[in-house]
């Protein structure tokens, strides 16, 4: 595995980033399975470019990348994703924030 393989392979900008930061509540039963299922389902959606996610203890950040803002909005409305969002608010998250941004520049450094 290369050192940068977890980074999403994004195209030349512009594209859309959905930044989801969260703090878990005490009950996370079923969270990992649902997160895995949502990642697989998102990857099947039109305009999906990739995802990067990190969790440390109860805090986490996930950034999903989409070709357009319309593609990101469409993902938000997928029925299974709507159910996962409701369950997250009811059970898994003590706090969360969603931010949607247009990526204008994309550059970096990596060793393989």
Backbone as numpy.savetxt, mean C-alpha at the origin, in Angstrom:
# Nx Ny Nz CAx CAy CAz Cx Cy Cz
18.78 -12.91 -3.18 17.93 -11.73 -3.18 18.83 -10.50 -3.18
18.50 -9.54 -4.05 19.31 -8.33 -4.09 18.90 -7.39 -2.96
19.77 -6.45 -2.67 19.53 -5.52 -1.58 18.33 -4.61 -1.83
17.96 -4.40 -3.08 16.86 -3.47 -3.38 15.63 -4.17 -3.93
15.55 -5.47 -3.87 14.46 -6.20 -4.50 13.09 -5.91 -3.90
13.01 -5.39 -2.71 11.71 -5.09 -2.11 11.15 -3.77 -2.61
11.95 -2.97 -3.32 11.48 -1.70 -3.85 10.62 -1.92 -5.09
9.51 -1.20 -5.17 8.60 -1.34 -6.30 9.25 -0.83 -7.58
9.08 -1.56 -8.67 9.64 -1.14 -9.96 8.72 -0.11 -10.63
8.95 1.14 -10.38 8.07 2.19 -10.90 8.59 2.75 -12.22
7.68 3.28 -13.04 8.07 3.85 -14.33 8.58 5.28 -14.17
8.90 5.90 -15.27 9.22 7.32 -15.24 7.99 8.09 -14.76
8.17 9.10 -13.91 7.04 9.90 -13.44 6.41 10.67 -14.62
5.17 11.10 -14.43 4.42 11.08 -13.18 3.64 9.78 -13.00
3.39 9.45 -11.76 2.50 8.38 -11.36 1.99 8.72 -9.97
1.07 7.92 -9.44 0.41 8.23 -8.17 0.92 7.31 -7.07
1.16 7.88 -5.89 1.54 7.11 -4.71 0.45 7.28 -3.65
0.00 6.17 -3.09 -0.95 6.19 -1.98 -0.16 5.76 -0.74
-0.04 6.65 0.21 0.79 6.44 1.40 -0.14 6.19 2.58
-0.06 4.99 3.13 -0.92 4.59 4.24 -0.05 4.37 5.47
-0.19 5.23 6.48 0.54 5.06 7.74 -0.47 4.68 8.81
-0.05 3.80 9.71 -1.01 3.30 10.69 -0.35 2.92 12.00
-1.20 2.90 13.03 -0.85 2.36 14.33 -1.85 1.26 14.63
-1.36 0.08 14.90 -2.26 -1.05 15.19 -2.91 -0.91 16.56
-4.12 -1.40 16.63 -4.82 -1.56 17.90 -4.30 -2.85 18.54
-4.81 -3.17 19.70 -4.37 -4.38 20.41 -4.74 -5.65 19.66
-5.92 -5.68 19.01 -6.39 -6.87 18.31 -5.99 -6.82 16.85
-5.12 -7.74 16.45 -4.74 -7.82 15.05 -5.06 -9.20 14.47
-5.96 -9.92 15.11 -6.34 -11.24 14.62 -6.85 -11.14 13.18
-6.24 -11.89 12.29 -6.65 -11.91 10.90 -6.02 -10.83 10.04
-5.27 -9.92 10.64 -4.69 -8.81 9.89 -3.69 -9.30 8.84
-2.74 -10.12 9.23 -1.68 -10.55 8.31 -2.26 -11.26 7.09
-3.22 -12.13 7.31 -3.84 -12.86 6.20 -4.59 -11.92 5.27
-5.29 -10.95 5.85 -6.03 -10.00 5.03 -5.07 -9.10 4.26
-4.01 -8.64 4.90 -3.02 -7.80 4.23 -2.41 -8.53 3.04
-2.09 -9.80 3.22 -1.52 -10.60 2.14 -2.52 -10.76 1.00
-3.77 -11.01 1.32 -4.82 -11.14 0.30 -5.03 -9.83 -0.45
-5.00 -8.71 0.27 -5.20 -7.41 -0.38 -4.02 -7.07 -1.29
-2.82 -7.43 -0.88 -1.65 -7.19 -1.74 -1.77 -7.97 -3.04
-2.21 -9.22 -2.94 -2.38 -10.04 -4.15 -3.50 -9.49 -5.03
-4.59 -9.05 -4.43 -5.71 -8.51 -5.18 -5.34 -7.18 -5.84
-4.63 -6.32 -5.11 -4.20 -5.04 -5.68 -3.35 -5.25 -6.93
-2.48 -6.25 -6.88 -1.59 -6.53 -8.00 -2.34 -6.92 -9.27
-3.60 -7.30 -9.15 -4.42 -7.68 -10.30 -5.19 -6.51 -10.88
-5.15 -5.35 -10.23 -5.97 -4.21 -10.64 -5.30 -3.41 -11.75
-6.12 -2.82 -12.63 -5.57 -1.97 -13.69 -4.78 -0.81 -13.10
-3.63 -0.54 -13.68 -2.81 0.59 -13.26 -1.90 0.34 -12.07
-1.96 -0.86 -11.48 -1.10 -1.17 -10.33 0.35 -1.23 -10.78
1.22 -0.56 -10.03 2.65 -0.56 -10.35 3.49 -1.32 -9.34
3.06 -1.34 -8.08 3.83 -2.02 -7.05 3.50 -1.50 -5.67
4.15 -2.10 -4.67 3.91 -1.71 -3.28 5.20 -1.88 -2.48
5.36 -1.03 -1.48 6.45 -1.15 -0.51 5.82 -1.02 0.87
6.21 -1.88 1.80 5.56 -1.87 3.11 6.56 -2.25 4.19
6.47 -1.54 5.31 7.33 -1.80 6.46 6.48 -1.69 7.72
6.67 -2.61 8.65 5.98 -2.55 9.93 7.02 -2.78 11.01
6.95 -1.94 12.04 7.82 -2.08 13.20 6.94 -1.99 14.43
6.74 -3.12 15.08 5.84 -3.14 16.23 4.44 -2.78 15.80
3.84 -1.81 16.48 2.47 -1.45 16.14 2.39 -0.40 15.04
3.52 0.15 14.58 3.53 1.19 13.56 3.90 0.63 12.20
3.24 1.15 11.16 3.55 0.68 9.82 3.31 1.74 8.77
3.93 1.52 7.63 3.71 2.38 6.47 3.70 1.50 5.22
2.72 1.73 4.39 2.62 1.04 3.11 2.40 2.09 2.04
3.19 2.00 0.98 3.03 2.90 -0.15 2.70 2.04 -1.37
1.53 2.29 -1.96 1.19 1.61 -3.21 1.31 2.61 -4.34
1.73 2.12 -5.49 1.98 2.97 -6.65 1.01 2.59 -7.77
0.47 3.64 -8.41 -0.55 3.48 -9.44 -0.21 4.34 -10.64
-0.57 3.88 -11.82 -0.29 4.63 -13.04 -0.98 5.99 -13.02
-2.22 6.03 -12.50 -2.97 7.28 -12.46 -3.74 7.39 -11.14
-4.17 8.60 -10.83 -5.00 8.81 -9.64 -6.32 8.07 -9.79
-6.85 7.99 -11.00 -8.11 7.26 -11.24 -7.93 5.78 -10.91
-6.79 5.20 -11.24 -6.53 3.79 -10.91 -6.50 3.60 -9.39
-5.89 4.52 -8.67 -5.84 4.44 -7.20 -7.25 4.56 -6.62
-8.06 5.47 -7.15 -9.44 5.62 -6.67 -10.26 4.36 -6.94
-10.05 3.75 -8.10 -10.78 2.53 -8.44 -10.43 1.40 -7.46
-9.16 1.27 -7.08 -8.75 0.25 -6.11 -9.45 0.47 -4.78
-9.60 1.71 -4.37 -10.26 2.00 -3.10 -11.69 1.47 -3.08
-12.31 1.34 -4.26 -13.71 0.93 -4.35 -13.93 -0.55 -4.64
-12.87 -1.34 -4.78 -13.01 -2.79 -5.01 -13.69 -3.41 -3.78
-14.72 -4.21 -4.01 -15.57 -4.73 -2.92 -14.78 -5.38 -1.79
-13.86 -6.27 -2.10 -13.09 -6.95 -1.05 -12.22 -5.95 -0.29
-11.72 -4.95 -0.98 -10.91 -3.93 -0.33 -11.77 -3.07 0.59
-12.99 -2.75 0.17 -13.92 -2.01 1.03 -14.19 -2.76 2.33
-14.37 -4.08 2.23 -14.60 -4.89 3.43 -13.37 -4.88 4.34
-12.19 -4.98 3.76 -10.96 -4.95 4.56 -10.79 -3.58 5.23
-11.13 -2.50 4.52 -11.05 -1.16 5.10 -11.98 -1.06 6.32
-13.20 -1.55 6.18 -14.15 -1.50 7.30 -13.63 -2.29 8.50
-13.11 -3.47 8.23 -12.59 -4.29 9.33 -11.39 -3.61 9.99
-10.56 -2.98 9.18 -9.41 -2.25 9.72 -9.83 -1.16 10.68
-10.83 -0.37 10.27 -11.31 0.71 11.14 -11.95 0.16 12.41
-12.67 -0.96 12.28 -13.39 -1.53 13.43 -12.47 -2.30 14.39
-11.43 -2.95 13.86 -10.66 -3.87 14.69 -9.16 -3.61 14.77
-8.50 -3.32 13.65 -7.05 -3.40 13.59 -6.31 -2.10 13.84
-6.91 -0.96 13.56 -6.17 0.29 13.64 -6.63 1.17 14.79
-5.66 1.65 15.57 -5.93 2.66 16.59 -5.93 4.03 15.93
-5.15 4.16 14.86 -5.02 5.41 14.13 -4.46 5.10 12.75
-4.85 5.88 11.75 -4.23 5.75 10.44 -4.41 7.04 9.67
-3.63 7.18 8.63 -3.70 8.33 7.74 -3.42 7.84 6.32
-4.19 8.35 5.36 -3.97 8.05 3.96 -3.62 9.37 3.26
-2.55 9.33 2.52 -2.14 10.49 1.73 -1.95 10.04 0.29
-2.44 10.84 -0.64 -2.32 10.52 -2.06 -1.49 11.62 -2.71
-0.45 11.21 -3.44 0.46 12.19 -4.02 0.80 11.82 -5.46
1.14 12.83 -6.22 1.67 12.62 -7.56 3.19 12.65 -7.47
3.82 11.60 -7.93 5.28 11.52 -7.93 5.78 12.29 -9.16
6.62 13.27 -8.90 7.16 14.11 -9.97 8.60 13.74 -10.31
9.34 13.24 -9.31 10.72 12.82 -9.51 10.91 11.46 -8.86
11.79 10.67 -9.46 12.06 9.33 -8.95 13.53 9.03 -9.28
14.35 8.93 -8.26 15.76 8.62 -8.48 16.29 7.87 -7.26
17.44 7.26 -7.40 17.99 6.53 -6.27 19.32 5.90 -6.59
19.72 5.04 -5.71 20.97 4.33 -5.79 20.75 2.94 -5.26
21.31 1.95 -5.88 21.17 0.61 -5.35 22.28 -0.29 -5.82
22.62 -1.21 -4.96 23.60 -2.24 -5.31 22.86 -3.55 -5.39
23.16 -4.31 -6.38 22.49 -5.61 -6.54 23.38 -6.73 -6.12
